[in-house]
Amino acid sequence: EVQLVESGGGLVQPGGSLRLSCVASGFTFSRSWMSWVRQTPGKGLEWVANIKEDGSEEYYVDSVRGRFTISRDNAKNTLFLQMNSLRVEDGGKYYCARAPRLFDWDYWGQGTPVTVSS
Amino acid sequence: ETVLTQSPATLSLSPGERATLSCRASESVGSYLAWYQQKPGQAPRLLIYDASNRAIDIPDRFSGSGSGTDFTLTISSLEPEDFAVYYCQQRSNWPPLTFGGGTKVEIK
């Protein structure tokens, strides 16, 4: 059974940082493109970032480029999202998801909530 | 950025009725369009990929059609568990990958 389990969300002040994690099981993580997708009150579902199987390619939505970094540890079947310089509008639920094609997503985690507020 | 516009915003139907949901793209996405279902408190679930291919374990009452800029998700006979929000998403023109705003299918 495929499982994606996110963690690391929480309450942070504007300008602060958070690091999200997603532990994968039930499939060959090292052979899968992975993504972060968020759901916010303001913009609904929004793609955030993609990372290639071996971590050699990364792609970001413009609004987070330069502030967020996607990475992975294939030895630990774990995906990360380092979020810096957080803004109020970054608040929402963050999902990790597997991309069997470039790009839609067949398996999603349960999401981890991020709140950016002073 | 390719904008996806879904209509209607809300669809009020009874169990057993047919649901027809629309997704229109601001530019051609070929057949690179997916549909997702989302229930309250749950993650989105992939229903259809590449316009007309059902994902694993999706019942055949769900079907997708279209190409270019106009796409349709049809639920042939609504079951109680089908009342949810549905989103389309394109993977043709990226970055960014984009989603539509959603159609809520509610019980009439």
Interface residues (C-beta under 8 A of the other chain):
Chain A: G44 L45 E46 W47 Y59 Y60 V61 D62 Y95 A97 R101 L102 F103 D104 W105 D106 W108 G109 Q110 G111
Chain B: A34 Q42 A43 P44 R45 L46 Y49 D50 A55 I56 Y87 Q89 R91 W94 P95 P96 L97 T98 F99 G101 G102
